[in-house]
């Protein structure tokens, strides 16, 4: 039953993915708020996370159903990284509204999340996913541990090699090789997919819309001050 429900949920999510971002609609909401690049980029990041998270979780489920436990876990790990990006974005919007970081600092963080790669030739450093996950763990305690467990499977270390593919037969004094991933983690995989799915939808449907509306209102109130200081050096965040 659990597998059927998750499969249906992911299929319904896939059928409801956003297909466009109408700029006219954004300006109709607030010309002042949406003259700033950070608002569009925040929306772009949100929807890109939506597409990627659904894609990764659907593929992880498919591999699990086919008995490919290692691939399923690696894709699930990537899905948690993706959802963490949205959580982090929401945390940064909260900090702007609380006056803990400046709007230019927020704008730079959004740009780094959305547009900077590891091999960026402009010299701008991409944000470490571990830094993002550490911040997210404060909102969802245990997230970092779950990610670390998935990472142990993804890397060619003791778990990724010896534990995943061998056992010791003490009676016969021999090492026996087999693919053990489904035996080790198969029973817990659907629960982890469901957790990732649930966290995403809370951050996407509940947290982000409320924060975004507040950010639009905040930008309207603070527009004059932002215009006057938009060319100032970026303050520390």
Backbone as a ProteinNet text record, in pm:
[ID]
protein_1_A
[PRIMARY]
XXXXXXXXXXXXXXXXXXXXXXXXXXXXXXXXXXXXXXXXXXXXXXXXXXXXXXXXXXXXXXXXXXXXXXXXXXXXXXXXXXXXXXXXXXXXXXXXXXXXXXXXXXXXXXXXXXXXXXXXXXXXXXXXXXXXXXXXXXXXXXXXXXXXXXXXXXXXXXXXXXXXXXXXXXXXXXXXXXXXXXXXXXXXXXXXXXXXXXXXXXXXXXXXXXXXXXXXXXXXXXXXXXXXXXXXXXXXX
[TERTIARY]
83.1	0	86.2	193.9	279.4	339.5	388.3	449.6	346.8	226.7	123.8	91.1	78.3	45.9	158	281.7	393.9	399.4	375.6	378.8	271.6	151.9	43	72	128.5	161	264.7	368.2	472.2	418.9	329.2	269.1	182.4	104.4	20.8	107	215.9	310.8	367.2	406.5	460.9	360.7	232.6	129.2	94.6	139.9	106.4	227.3	338.2	457.7	432.5	486.8	468.1	538.5	478.1	534.5	585.5	541.7	586.6	594.6	670.8	667.5	628.4	502.7	457.4	503.3	593	644.6	535.2	439.5	329.1	251.8	234.6	164.3	239.7	372.1	453	443.2	451.5	441.9	302.2	200.7	65.3	52.1	126.7	126.3	190.3	307.9	378.8	492.2	473.5	580.1	705.4	685.3	799.3	880	812.7	883.4	954.5	895.3	948.3	1037.2	1074.9	1181.4	1318	1320.6	1445.4	1464	1585.8	1613.5	1594.2	1614.6	1610.9	1474.6	1366.7	1234	1210.8	1243.9	1228.9	1319.1	1442.6	1535.3	1489.4	1427.8	1373.3	1262.7	1177.1	1069	1124.9	1223.6	1287.1	1349.8	1417.4	1479.7	1375.2	1267.3	1159.5	1105.9	1076.9	1016.4	1116.9	1243.5	1345.4	1364.1	1359.1	1365.1	1246.4	1130	1009.7	1028.9	1078.5	1100.2	1206.4	1318.8	1429.3	1395	1333.2	1299.7	1202.2	1101.2	1005.8	1074	1160.8	1231	1319.2	1393.4	1483.7	1407.6	1300.9	1225.4	1153.2	1100.5	1032.8	1131.3	1250.9	1351.2	1402.8	1415.1	1457.9	1356.7	1228.7	1123.7	1129.2	1148.2	1155.3	1270	1387.5	1501.8	1475.6	1413.5	1379.5	1285.3	1185.3	1090.5	1156.8	1262.9	1336	1446.8	1462.3	1562.3	1701.6	1714	1844.3	1861.8	1899.9	1901.3	2003.7	2123.3	2227.4	2189.8	2150.1	2110	1993.6	1899.9	1785.7	1829.8	1928.8	1977.5	2057.1	2134.6	2212.1	2118.3	2013.3	1917.4	1841	1810	1741.9	1830.8	1958.2	2054.1	2050.7	2050.5	2044.7	1912.7	1805.3	1674.8	1674.6	1735.7	1744	1830.3	1938.3	2019.7	1935.3	1853.8	1771.3	1667.6	1598.9	1497.6	1562.8	1683.2	1755.4	1779	1797.3	1816.4	1694.5	1575.4	1452.6	1437.4	1468.3	1461.8	1554	1674.4	1773.2	1723.7	1665.8	1609.2	1504.9	1416.8	1314.1	1374.6	1479.5	1547.9	1607.4	1662.6	1722.8	1616.2	1502.1	1392.7	1348.5	1342.6	1305.8	1404.9	1532.8	1636.7	1627.9	1594.7	1575.5	1460.9	1350	1231.9	1255.7	1343.8	1375.2	1487.9	1543.7	1651.6	1786.6	1802.2	1927.5	2030.2	1984.4	2075.1	2015	2099.5	2052.2	1990.5	1909.1	1851.8	1958.4	2061.7	2167.8	2238.2	2257.9	2319.4	2228.6	2099.3	2002.9	2005.3	2007.1	2010	2132	2246.9	2367.8	2356.6	2300	2285.4	2195.5	2087.3	1997.2	2068.9	2145.8	2220.7	2320.2	2388.4	2485.2	2415.3	2301.3	2227.4	2181	2138.2	2073.6	2170.3	2270.9	2346	2494.7	2547.5	2691.8	2721.3	2819.5	2859.9	2996.4	3034.7	3164.2	3280.9	3262.3	3370	3345.6	3283.2	3252.4	3380.1	3389.6	3511.6	3521.5	3412.8	3415.2	3477.7	3507.3	3570.1	3473.3	3341.6	3241.6	3226.5	3240.1	3237.9	3095.5	3069.5	2940.3	2926.3	2803.3	2777.7	2785.3	2858.9	2872.4	2738	2703	2577.1	2579.1	2697.8	2705.7	2670.5	2711.4	2672.3	2521.2	2462.1	2316.3	2247.7	2295.8	2233.4	2248	2360.2	2380	2277.4	2248.6	2146.2	2008.4	1982	1851.7	1829.5	1937.2	1925.7	1871.9	1889.4	1834.9	1683	1629.7	1484	1427.5	1502.9	1460.4	1569.6	1573	1678.4	1678.5	1796.8	1810.5	1833.9	1809.7	1829	1974.5	2065.3	2207	2251.6	2201.1	2237.7	2185.4	2063.1	2006.6	2089.1	2127.6	2209.4	2345.2	2404.1	2534	2523.6	2413.6	2393.5	2383.1	2310.1	2298.1	2432.5	2510.6	2641.3	2736.6	2725.3	2810.2	2787.8	2663.6	2634.4	2687	2684.1	2721	2871	2951.2	3096.2	3161.9	3270.7	3340.5	3430.5	3367.2	3438.6	3401.7	3415	3387.2	3242.9	3146.9	3007.5	2978.1	3027.1	2997.9	3060	3163.3	3229.8	3206.6	3271	3269.8	3132.7	3071.4	2942.2	2833.7	2838.4	2734.8	2743.8	2862.2	2881.5	2942.4	2959.5	3021.4	2976.5	2987.4	2968.8	3078.4	3100.1	3202	3133.3	3168.1	3120.1	3224.8	3198.4	3295.7	3316.3	3210.3	3222.9	3315.8	3307.5	3387.8	3516	3536.5	3655.3	3669.2	3557.8	3562.6	3475.1	3508.4	3427	3337.1	3209.3	3110.3	3057.9	3062.9	3018.7	2875.2	2799.8	2663.2	2620.4	2514.9	2460.2	2362.6	2397.5	2323	2237.3	2231.5	2170.6	2022.8	1948.1	1805.8	1785.9	1870	1859.8	1893.5	1990.7	2034.6	1936.6	1884.8	1811.3	1674.8	1639.7	1515.6	1392.3	1387.2	1266.8	1242.5	1348.1	1335.7	1328.4	1344.2	1360.2	1231.9	1119.5	994.4	963.5	993.2	971.3	1056.2	1179.6	1268.1	1220.1	1171.7	1114.8	996	910.5	791.9	830.6	935.1	981.8	1029	1108.9	1158.2	1042.4	947.8	828.3	749.7	731.6	652.7	720.3	850.7	924.3	918.9	939.8	933	799	691.2	560.3	526.3	573.5	552.2	626.9	753.1	832.8	781.5	735	690.4	550.7	458.1	317.6	279.1	346.6	308.3	405.3	533.6	632.2	663.5	699	744.5	640.1	515.1	418.3	397.6	388.2	369.1	489.8	609.8	730.7	744.3	710.6	725.7	631.9	510.5	416.4	468.3	524.3	580.2	701.2	782.4	898.1	853.4	749.6	696.9	652.5	580.4	533.7	651.6	749.7	869.2	943.8	954.8	1024.1	950	819.4	742.3	766.3	769.8	791.7	933.5	1029.8	1170.9	1232.1	1149.1	1201.6	1289.4	1248.7	1324	1464	1471.5	1601.7	1689.3	1629.1	1705.1	1758.3	1678.1	1723.4	1840.9	1834.7	1939	2071.9	2067.9	2190.3	2227.1	2162.6	2181.9	2323.2	2394.1	2531.4	2636	2593.3	2688.8	2757.6	2877.5	2943.8	2856	2865.3	2783.2	2823.5	2729.9	2762.1	2779.6	2847.3	2861	2726.7	2707.8	2579.5	2586.3
-120.5	0	125	125.8	243.3	275.4	170.6	193.4	248.2	195.7	242.1	388.2	429.1	566.9	661.7	625.5	709.7	722.5	612.2	615.4	708.3	701.3	788.6	934.1	958.5	1095.1	1157.3	1079.4	1131	1153.3	1066.1	1083.9	1209.2	1230.8	1350.9	1476.7	1471.1	1582.5	1609.6	1504.5	1521.3	1583.2	1551.5	1606.2	1750.8	1801	1937.8	2030.7	1986.9	2070.2	2201.6	2312.5	2441.3	2441	2506.5	2506	2641.9	2751	2884.7	2974	3083.4	3192.6	3317.7	3358.1	3474.7	3604.8	3676.7	3800.1	3905.2	3904.2	3999.8	3980.8	3857.1	3830	3880.2	3868.8	3918.1	4069.7	4139.7	4285.7	4330.5	4249.6	4281.7	4269.9	4178.8	4164.4	4285.5	4325.7	4439.1	4481.1	4594.4	4643.5	4676.7	4730.5	4770.7	4649.9	4548.6	4431.6	4355.1	4353	4267.5	4340.6	4462.4	4524.9	4476.3	4413.7	4358.4	4216.3	4183.5	4051.3	3939.7	3969.2	3864.2	3797.4	3872.2	3811	3708.6	3746.1	3650.5	3529.3	3553.8	3443.2	3351.4	3407.1	3324	3233.8	3290.1	3211	3106.3	3145.2	3051.8	2935.3	2965.6	2860.9	2767.4	2823.9	2742	2641.9	2689.4	2600.4	2499.5	2539.9	2444.4	2332.8	2369.5	2268.1	2173.6	2228.1	2145.8	2040.1	2081.1	1987.4	1883.1	1928.8	1836.7	1738.3	1785.9	1697.6	1588.5	1626.2	1525.9	1423.6	1471.9	1384.1	1284.3	1334	1246.9	1144.5	1187	1094.3	989.6	1030.3	933.6	828.9	873.4	778	689.5	747.3	668.2	558	592.7	493.4	383.6	422.2	323.5	225	278.3	189.9	98.7	151.9	69.6	-44.1	-11.7	-113.9	-221.8	-184.5	-279.4	-351.8	-321.1	-388.5	-328.2	-207.8	-142.1	-48.5	-106.9	-33.1	78.6	56.2	158.6	281.6	262.2	375.4	451.4	377.9	442	532.8	489.2	569.4	691.8	674.1	787.3	895.6	857.6	955.1	1019.6	943.4	999.6	1102	1072.7	1168.1	1299.9	1292.7	1412.2	1486	1412.4	1475.8	1556.9	1502.4	1576.7	1701.4	1693.5	1811.5	1918.5	1874	1966.5	2034.8	1958.4	2015.6	2109	2075.4	2161.1	2300.1	2308.2	2438.4	2527.4	2470	2546.8	2586.5	2495	2527.4	2643.5	2639.2	2744.4	2878	2876.1	2997.8	3057.4	2974.6	3023	3079.2	3016.9	3068.3	3206.2	3226.1	3355.6	3463.7	3430.3	3527.3	3567.7	3470.4	3498.9	3594.9	3577	3662.9	3805.5	3821.4	3956.5	4026.8	3959.2	4018.3	4052	3974.8	3999.1	4100.7	4149.5	4246.7	4187.9	4056.4	3990.8	3993.1	4005.6	4026.2	4135.1	4200.1	4304.3	4242.2	4320.1	4270.4	4243.9	4330.3	4297.1	4165.2	4137	4008.9	3892.5	3909.6	3807.3	3786	3895.7	3887.3	3810.8	3836.2	3765.3	3615.8	3580.7	3440.2	3367.4	3433.6	3372	3350.9	3450.3	3439	3324.3	3310.1	3201.6	3066.5	3054.2	2928.2	2891.3	2991.2	2964.6	2959.9	3045.8	3070	3039.1	3006.1	2984.2	2835.3	2792.5	2652.3	2635.6	2511.3	2481.2	2529.6	2531.3	2572.7	2712.2	2798.2	2933.9	3011.3	3064.3	3132.1	3274.1	3327.1	3463.8	3470.7	3356.4	3353.8	3356.7	3349.6	3345.6	3201.9	3182.2	3045.9	2997.2	2875.3	2812.4	2782.8	2785.7	2758.2	2607.9	2569.2	2427.2	2369.7	2253.5	2190.3	2148.5	2121.6	2088	2208.4	2327.1	2448.9	2465.7	2442.6	2452.1	2351.4	2227.5	2122.7	2149.1	2203.7	2237.1	2340.5	2438	2537.4	2472.7	2383.1	2317.6	2224.2	2167.3	2075.3	2145.3	2277.3	2352.5	2358.4	2354.1	2354	2212.2	2118.1	1978	1893.4	1886.8	1808.8	1663.2	1613.5	1477.2	1471.7	1582.6	1584.5	1559.8	1621.3	1606.6	1461.7	1396.7	1257	1166.1	1190.7	1111.1	1128.5	1251.3	1278.2	1209.9	1213.7	1149.2	998.3	937.5	793.8	760.7	843.2	822.2	842.4	937	963.4	846.8	776.5	659.9	554.5	542	447	496.6	627.6	683.7	680.3	677.5	685.9	547.5	531.4	401.3	382.8	388.1	363	224.1	201.3	66.3	24.1	113	76.5	64	160.3	160.1	44.5	-16.5	-129.3	-259.9	-272.7	-401.9	-437.5	-342.5	-372.4	-394.4	-315.3	-325.7	-448.9	-513.8	-622.9	-750	-757	-879.7	-908.8	-1036.1	-1082.4	-1184	-1204.4	-1301.7	-1427.1	-1538.2	-1667.5	-1720.5	-1700.4	-1737.1	-1888.4	-1963.5	-2109.3	-2164.4	-2104.4	-2153	-2072.6	-1967.8	-1881.7	-1826.4	-1765.8	-1709.3	-1583.7	-1498.2	-1379.7	-1411.4	-1380.6	-1411.1	-1280	-1268.4	-1146.2	-1159.1	-1051.5	-1041.9	-895.3	-862.8	-727	-720.1	-644.2	-648.8	-524.8	-430.6	-301.3	-310.2	-391.1	-402.8	-469.8	-568.2	-633.1	-535.1	-449.5	-356.1	-240.8	-185.1	-59.6	-58.2	-165	-164.2	-137.4	-190.2	-176.6	-33.5	49.3	186.4	289.1	245.4	342.7	420.3	354.2	423.5	528.3	496.6	592.9	718.8	700	814.8	897.2	831.3	904.2	987.3	927	996.8	1117.2	1103.3	1214.5	1330.4	1300.7	1404.2	1473	1394.1	1444.7	1537.3	1498.3	1576.3	1708.9	1704	1826.5	1923.5	1871.5	1959.2	2030.3	1955.6	2016.2	2116.9	2094.9	2193.8	2322.9	2310.9	2430.3	2500.4	2423.9	2478.6	2540.6	2469.4	2511.6	2597.8	2579.7	2651.3	2764.2	2731.4	2828.3	2934.8	2893.5	2989	3093.2	3055.9	3158	3269.1	3232.8	3334.4	3426.7	3368.4	3449.9	3539.8	3488.3	3565.7	3685.8	3667.8	3779.7	3884.8	3839.6	3933.1	4006.2	3935.2	3998.5	4103.5	4074.6	4174.2	4299.8	4281.7	4396.4	4472.5	4397.7	4460.1	4543.1	4493.5	4567	4695.4	4691.6	4812.5	4918.9	4876.7	4970.2	5026.9	4944.8	4983	5021.8	5040	5064.3	5189.1	5296.4	5421.9	5406.2	5341.9	5321.9	5226.6	5125.8	5031.8	5098.5	5180.9	5252.2	5344.6	5408	5503.5	5436.2	5308.9	5239.2	5122.3	5110.1	4990.7	4980.1	5091	5088.1	5085.6	5078.7	5071.9	4935.9	4927.7	4796	4700.9	4574.5	4473.8	4460.6	4477.1	4463	4317.1	4289.7	4150.3	4093.5	3962.9	3898.5	3827.4
0	0	0	80.4	88.8	-47.4	-116.7	-246.9	-345.7	-345.4	-438.2	-411.4	-285.4	-252.8	-295.8	-269	-308.9	-460.1	-529.4	-675.7	-730	-673.4	-716.7	-683.8	-566.3	-526.2	-618.4	-652.4	-740.6	-881.5	-924.9	-1057.1	-1060.5	-955	-948.3	-944	-870.7	-865.2	-1005	-1075.1	-1208.7	-1305.7	-1288.8	-1376.6	-1345.1	-1229.8	-1189.4	-1189.5	-1251	-1252.8	-1326.1	-1276.4	-1344	-1479.3	-1576.5	-1712	-1757.1	-1693	-1730.7	-1608	-1621.7	-1524.5	-1602.3	-1595.9	-1672.6	-1606.1	-1672	-1614.4	-1599.3	-1692.4	-1680.9	-1552.1	-1512.7	-1388.3	-1266.8	-1271.8	-1159.6	-1147.9	-1260.7	-1256.4	-1215.6	-1249.9	-1206.7	-1055.1	-996.8	-850.6	-784.2	-837.4	-778.9	-872.1	-940.7	-1027.8	-947.9	-829.7	-747.3	-702.5	-650.4	-598.2	-708	-826.8	-932.4	-1032.6	-999.1	-1077.2	-1029.3	-911.4	-856.5	-906.4	-946.6	-1003.2	-901.1	-774.4	-672	-661.5	-685.8	-673.3	-784.4	-907.7	-1017.8	-997.1	-955.6	-936	-822.9	-722.4	-613.8	-666.2	-749.5	-809.3	-904.5	-983.3	-1075.6	-999.9	-890.8	-810.2	-752	-701.7	-644.3	-745.3	-868.3	-966.8	-1021.6	-1034.1	-1078.8	-976.2	-847.3	-741.2	-752.4	-780.6	-795.2	-903.6	-1017.9	-1129	-1093.8	-1039.9	-1014.3	-902.8	-796.6	-684.8	-728.8	-805.9	-854	-943.4	-1031.4	-1124.6	-1049.5	-953	-876.8	-793.7	-727.6	-642.5	-727.5	-841.5	-929.1	-980.2	-1018	-1065.3	-951.3	-833.3	-717.7	-687.3	-695.7	-673.1	-779.1	-903.7	-1012.4	-990.5	-956.4	-930.8	-811.3	-708.3	-591.6	-631.6	-710.7	-753.3	-837.9	-908.1	-992.9	-917.3	-790	-708.6	-716.7	-768.6	-779	-658.8	-546.3	-420.7	-414.5	-468.1	-459.1	-541.2	-665.2	-747.9	-687	-627.8	-563.6	-449.9	-373	-260.5	-308.1	-412.6	-464.9	-517.3	-588	-636.9	-521.7	-418.9	-302.4	-232.5	-223.6	-166.1	-243	-375.3	-457.1	-440.4	-419.2	-396.9	-267	-162.2	-36.1	-52.5	-129	-158.2	-227.7	-322.1	-399.8	-311.8	-230.6	-141.2	-38.4	4.1	98.9	40.7	-90	-154.5	-136.2	-147.2	-126	20.9	110.6	253.5	284.6	230	253.6	197.5	78.6	20.9	114.6	165.6	257.4	385.7	433.5	551.6	525.7	406.1	374	356.4	300.9	294.3	433.6	523.4	661.8	725.8	696.8	754.1	700.8	574.1	519.7	591.5	603.4	666.2	813	877.9	1018.6	1037.1	925.6	934.1	970.3	953.9	990.6	877.7	753.9	640.8	552.8	476.2	385.7	261.2	192.5	68.3	-38.3	-52.8	-148.7	-115.9	12.1	49.4	11.8	35.9	-3.5	-154.3	-228.2	-373.9	-423	-360.9	-399.7	-368.8	-253.1	-217.1	-317.3	-358.6	-455.5	-588.5	-629.2	-754.3	-748.4	-635.9	-619.8	-625.7	-559.7	-560.3	-700.9	-777	-905.3	-1022.6	-1019.9	-1142.6	-1137.1	-1019.9	-1008.7	-1007.5	-1084.6	-1090.4	-1026.5	-1005.2	-943.5	-1028.6	-1159.1	-1248.7	-1304.9	-1223.9	-1267.4	-1297.1	-1419.5	-1460.9	-1407.7	-1351.7	-1299.5	-1160.9	-1103.6	-972.3	-856.1	-884.6	-777.9	-730.2	-602.9	-548.8	-528	-572.5	-546.3	-397.8	-350.9	-210.2	-184.2	-83	-49	-6.8	-60.8	-22.8	123.4	177.4	319.6	405.4	361.8	433.7	431.5	315.2	301.9	393.8	392.8	473.3	623	664	805.1	851.5	765.5	797.8	803.9	709.3	703.6	822.2	874.2	987.3	1111.3	1118	1230.9	1224.6	1105.4	1087.6	1093.1	1038.5	1036.6	1101	1232.8	1300.5	1253.7	1223.8	1173.1	1023.8	954.6	809.6	773	848.3	818.2	839.3	942.3	968.7	857.2	814.1	705.6	578.8	550.8	432.9	444.5	563.6	583.8	562.7	606.8	586	436.8	363.5	219.1	149.9	200.4	140.2	160.4	272.5	295.4	187.8	143.7	36.4	-97.7	-117.6	-247.3	-273.1	-167.6	-183.7	-183.5	-254.6	-257.1	-134.9	-17.8	107.6	158.1	287.5	339.4	312.2	344.1	320.4	171.2	92.8	-49.3	-125	-67.8	-133.6	-58.2	55.7	127	182.8	254.9	317.1	212.5	105.9	4.1	-82.1	-84.2	-180.3	-122.6	7.4	59.8	201.3	237.5	374.2	405	532.1	573.7	625.3	569.1	616.3	714.7	842	944.1	953.4	926.4	934.4	825.9	708.1	595.9	575.5	656.4	643.8	501.9	456.5	323	313.9	219.3	189.4	71.1	86.4	-16	-74.8	-206	-272.4	-322.4	-305	-357.9	-350.1	-419.6	-414.4	-297.3	-194.1	-68.5	-43.4	-138.6	-108.6	-72.4	-141.3	-109.4	25.8	57	187.9	300.3	275.6	378.9	399.7	291.6	303.1	234.4	165.5	89	171.4	292.4	375.1	419.7	423.5	472.3	360.7	238.1	130	102.1	100.3	70.5	176.1	299.7	408.1	387.2	341.9	318.5	199.2	93.5	-19.8	26.6	106.7	155.6	241.1	321.6	404.4	316.5	216.2	125.5	54.5	9.3	-58.1	33.7	158.8	254	287.8	311.2	343.1	226.8	104.9	-12.1	-20.2	-11.6	-31	79.3	199	305	272.8	233.7	202.8	76.7	-20.2	-148.4	-138.4	-76.5	-75.6	43.5	155.8	277.9	312.9	317.1	366	261.1	140.3	38.2	0.5	-30.4	-72.8	30.1	156.1	260.2	270.1	266.7	273.6	151.8	34.2	-88.7	-88.5	-42.7	-32.9	65.7	175.8	273.1	214.9	135.5	73.5	-27.9	-105.1	-198.5	-125.5	-17.1	61.1	122.2	168.6	229.1	125.5	4.5	-101.1	-137.8	-137.8	-165.9	-59.1	65.1	175.5	172.8	137.6	145.8	11.8	-89.4	-223.9	-231.8	-170.7	-180.3	-121.1	-5.5	58	-23.7	-81.4	-162.8	-290	-350.8	-470.1	-438.2	-322.4	-284.9	-254.2	-218.2	-175.5	-266.4	-382.1	-463.7	-522	-529.8	-581.5	-471.3	-347.1	-235.6	-232.5	-174.4	-159.6	-80.3	-114.3	-47.8	97.8	191.2	332.9	371.4	483.4	526.8	566.8	541.1	574.1	706.8
[MASK]
+++++++++++++++++++++++++++++++++++++++++++++++++++++++++++++++++++++++++++++++++++++++++++++++++++++++++++++++++++++++++++++++++++++++++++++++++++++++++++++++++++++++++++++++++++++++++++++++++++++++++++++++++++++++++++++++++++++++++++++

